[in-house]
Amino acid sequence: MKEFQNLFRKRLGISANLTIKFDMLDDILEKTATTFPFENLCIMSNRTRSITKESLMEKVLVKKEGGLCYELNPLLYFFLLDNEFDVKLIRGNVFNQTTNSWSNLGGTHIAILLQHKGQTYLVDTGFGGNLPLKPVPLEGQITTSRNGDFRVKTLNGDYILEMKLKDRDVDWKIGYAFDPHHPVEDMKELNEIQRMIRDHEKSNFNKTPLITQLTRDGHLTLTHVSFTQWKDGQSHKEQIDHEKFKELAQEHFGFHIKGDW
């Protein structure tokens, strides 16, 4: 789909004629992380749509919104696929650092596996502020980016993304587990994940609004009660109300929010 390619490249500032190679993926992942907000506003405002390549293009590339993992990673997947990369979507089970337990919803995280010259890499642009910003090999090597250290380990047959975020973590912590041998078969799985995250009582994304995004020198996180800015390793958090939330959503992420939730 030429329109999809043109819009994706235009939003990220990539030349329309540039041939995308593997060694350019670090830069592309940096661009997606700082361009596409990780956010749940469509869920909170009851505006979800069936997920297709066309609907993702309309939401993120035309309307310049963001999304959750099941939107952002499929969007990147279609871009990579169109550029002749060997990629597939996989499901992951996120580890909850607060409760020290796995997600009650099971495999609702979506990520990408990419094959290149006989090696398999995990690629993810839909994990909030925890993005590796580079392809992470499945063989256990540590991948270091400005966002921290990342690696994939195996445990009892599962593959686990571990991370040590810069200026935030002292020790390794678990991100999510995944099975590289069971790829997403069709878009029905993505729509089922969206339904669970939108409707399930134990979903973390249907209670309060959230917008988070990496910046060139840190990251921003906005909720209905607080705004946190990380810059050059220092954090500043302020308490806010609903009107301030709408103001900051417009100022920092370009969202024009009407009404209340």
C-alpha distance (Angstrom), angle and dihedral (degrees) to the residues before:
residue distance angle dihedral
M1 . . .
K2 3.78 . .
E3 3.82 93.3 .
F4 3.81 90.9 56.3
Q5 3.81 91.8 50.7
N6 3.78 93.2 47.3
L7 3.80 93.7 49.0
F8 3.82 93.8 45.0
R9 3.78 92.5 49.9
K10 3.79 92.6 44.3
R11 3.79 93.6 52.4
L12 3.81 91.7 49.3
G13 3.79 95.3 40.7
I14 3.83 95.2 -115.5
S15 3.79 120.2 149.0
A16 3.80 113.9 -103.9
N17 3.80 91.1 -132.2
L18 3.81 99.0 44.9
T19 3.81 115.7 119.8
I20 3.81 106.5 -134.8
K21 3.81 113.9 -132.3
F22 3.79 131.8 -177.4
D23 3.80 94.1 -103.8
M24 3.81 89.1 58.9
L25 3.82 94.0 60.6
D26 3.82 94.2 89.4
D27 3.79 89.2 60.0
I28 3.80 92.8 44.2
L29 3.82 92.0 50.5
E30 3.80 89.6 49.0
K31 3.80 89.2 52.0
T32 3.82 95.2 47.6
A33 3.82 90.9 48.1
T34 3.80 93.3 52.8
T35 3.82 95.6 38.8
F36 3.82 107.3 41.3
P37 3.84 114.3 58.9
F38 3.79 118.3 -141.9
E39 3.80 100.6 -128.5
N40 3.81 145.6 146.6
L41 3.81 101.6 -153.4
C42 3.81 94.4 123.9
I43 3.79 89.8 55.3
M44 3.79 92.4 47.6
S45 3.81 92.8 48.5
N46 3.83 94.4 41.1
R47 3.82 93.9 -117.4
T48 3.80 100.9 128.2
R49 3.80 118.6 143.0
S50 3.78 134.0 -165.3
I51 3.79 107.7 -81.0
T52 3.79 115.7 -114.7
K53 3.77 133.6 141.8
E54 3.80 87.9 -101.0
S55 3.82 95.2 49.7
L56 3.81 91.7 48.5
M57 3.78 89.8 49.9
E58 3.80 90.8 51.2
K59 3.82 95.0 46.1
V60 3.79 102.2 42.5
L61 3.79 105.9 21.5
V62 3.80 102.9 33.1
K63 3.81 102.7 29.6
K64 3.82 90.3 32.0
E65 3.79 95.0 -133.4
G66 3.80 125.3 139.0
G67 3.77 131.4 -136.1
L68 3.77 148.2 -169.3
C69 3.81 128.1 -73.9
Y70 3.82 94.7 -79.6
E71 3.82 88.4 58.0
L72 3.82 105.2 34.8
N73 3.80 98.6 45.2
P74 3.83 95.2 45.6
L75 3.80 87.7 49.7
L76 3.81 90.0 54.8
Y77 3.82 90.3 41.8
F78 3.81 91.5 57.9
F79 3.80 90.3 48.5
L80 3.81 92.1 51.1
L81 3.79 92.8 43.6
D82 3.80 91.4 51.8
N83 3.81 87.7 52.0
E84 3.81 91.1 55.5
F85 3.79 99.5 -104.5
D86 3.81 118.4 149.0
V87 3.80 100.0 -118.2
K88 3.79 140.8 150.8
L89 3.78 135.6 -178.7
I90 3.81 120.2 -116.4
R91 3.79 136.0 -173.8
G92 3.80 124.2 -121.4
N93 3.80 135.8 -167.4
V94 3.81 110.3 -134.3
F95 3.81 121.5 -137.2
N96 3.81 114.0 -132.8
Q97 3.81 108.1 -135.9
T98 3.82 92.7 -166.4
T99 3.80 96.6 54.8
N100 3.82 94.8 27.6
S101 3.79 89.9 -130.1
W102 3.78 141.6 102.8
S103 3.79 121.0 -91.3
N104 3.79 115.7 -81.4
L105 3.80 89.1 -137.6
G106 3.81 95.9 61.7
G107 3.79 120.4 -147.7
T108 3.78 101.0 8.5
H109 3.81 97.6 129.8
I110 3.80 116.1 96.5
A111 3.81 122.4 -154.2
I112 3.80 138.2 156.0
L113 3.80 133.3 -108.7
L114 3.80 116.5 -156.1
Q115 3.80 127.4 -167.1
H116 3.80 118.1 -150.5
K117 3.80 127.3 166.6
G118 3.79 93.4 -21.1
Q119 3.79 95.7 -47.9
T120 3.81 128.2 105.7
Y121 3.80 122.2 -139.3
L122 3.78 134.4 -169.5
V123 3.81 111.9 -131.4
D124 3.80 120.9 -171.4
T125 3.80 132.8 171.2
G126 3.82 95.7 158.1
F127 3.81 105.7 68.7
G128 3.79 100.4 98.4
G129 3.80 113.5 -124.9
N130 3.82 91.9 -14.3
L131 3.79 97.9 81.4
P132 3.81 119.3 144.8
L133 3.83 90.1 -150.9
K134 3.82 88.4 -150.2
P135 3.81 136.3 61.2
V136 3.83 108.3 -86.9
P137 3.84 115.8 -145.6
L138 3.79 117.0 -129.3
E139 3.81 92.2 -136.8
G140 3.82 93.6 81.6
Q141 3.79 103.0 -101.5
I142 3.81 114.8 146.5
T143 3.80 114.5 -111.3
T144 3.79 114.7 -156.7
S145 3.80 125.0 -160.9
R146 3.79 134.5 157.5
N147 3.82 86.5 -86.4
G148 3.80 94.7 59.2
D149 3.81 141.5 -93.7
F150 3.80 123.7 -37.8
R151 3.79 134.9 -178.0
V152 3.79 140.7 165.0
K153 3.80 117.6 -129.0
T154 3.79 131.0 -178.1
L155 3.80 122.3 -127.5
N156 3.81 125.2 174.2
G157 3.78 91.1 -22.8
D158 3.79 95.0 -47.9
Y159 3.77 125.8 110.4
I160 3.81 114.2 -133.9
L161 3.78 129.1 -163.7
E162 3.79 109.7 -141.3
M163 3.78 125.5 -171.7
K164 3.75 143.2 -173.6
L165 3.80 106.1 -163.0
K166 3.78 117.4 -146.0
D167 3.83 114.6 -103.3
R168 3.82 90.1 -1.2
D169 3.81 110.2 63.2
V170 3.79 131.8 51.5
D171 3.81 95.9 179.3
W172 3.77 134.1 35.8
K173 3.79 115.2 -88.8
I174 3.79 133.0 -169.5
G175 3.78 119.3 -103.7
Y176 3.79 103.2 178.1
A177 3.81 143.8 -40.8
F178 3.79 123.3 -122.9
D179 3.80 142.0 175.4
P180 3.81 111.9 -131.5
H181 3.79 91.4 -165.6
H182 3.81 96.1 64.9
P183 3.81 109.4 60.1
V184 3.79 124.4 -175.9
E185 3.79 105.5 -86.4
D186 3.79 101.2 -158.5
M187 3.80 145.3 -16.0
K188 3.80 91.3 -85.8
E189 3.80 88.4 78.5
L190 3.80 91.3 54.9
N191 3.79 91.3 50.6
E192 3.79 90.8 48.7
I193 3.81 89.7 51.8
Q194 3.80 90.0 49.6
R195 3.81 90.2 50.4
M196 3.82 91.7 51.2
I197 3.80 94.1 47.2
R198 3.81 90.9 46.1
D199 3.82 98.5 44.5
H200 3.81 111.4 21.8
E201 3.80 115.4 106.6
K202 3.81 91.1 -136.8
S203 3.79 95.9 50.0
N204 3.81 114.9 122.7
F205 3.78 93.1 -149.1
N206 3.82 105.5 56.2
K207 3.81 99.5 61.7
T208 3.81 106.9 64.1
P209 3.81 136.1 3.7
L210 3.80 119.1 -93.9
I211 3.79 133.1 -175.7
T212 3.78 121.9 175.1
Q213 3.78 131.5 166.0
L214 3.77 139.6 166.7
T215 3.79 117.5 -117.0
R216 3.77 130.9 -162.5
D217 3.80 91.6 -93.0
G218 3.82 104.1 24.3
H219 3.77 137.2 -36.6
L220 3.81 143.0 -79.1
T221 3.81 129.3 -135.4
L222 3.79 122.2 -171.6
T223 3.80 125.9 -175.1
H224 3.79 131.5 164.2
V225 3.83 90.3 -92.2
S226 3.80 106.5 31.4
F227 3.79 146.3 27.6
T228 3.81 118.4 -152.4
Q229 3.79 124.1 -169.9
W230 3.80 122.3 -169.0
K231 3.79 112.9 -166.1
D232 3.80 127.4 167.7
G233 3.79 91.2 -17.1
Q234 3.81 95.6 -50.1
S235 3.81 124.9 106.7
H236 3.78 131.4 -151.5
K237 3.81 121.8 -171.5
E238 3.77 126.8 -172.1
Q239 3.79 131.0 -176.7
I240 3.81 114.7 -122.7
D241 3.80 142.0 -178.6
H242 3.81 130.3 -134.0
E243 3.79 95.6 -86.8
K244 3.79 91.3 50.2
F245 3.80 89.1 48.9
K246 3.80 90.7 57.9
E247 3.79 91.2 46.0
L248 3.81 93.6 51.1
A249 3.81 92.5 43.3
Q250 3.80 88.0 57.9
E251 3.79 96.3 41.9
H252 3.80 99.9 46.6
F253 3.81 105.3 24.0
G254 3.80 105.7 23.0
F255 3.81 95.9 -118.0
H256 3.79 117.2 145.7
I257 3.81 103.5 -156.7
K258 3.77 122.5 -165.8
G259 3.78 127.9 -169.0
D260 3.80 129.8 -2.8
W261 3.79 136.3 -72.4
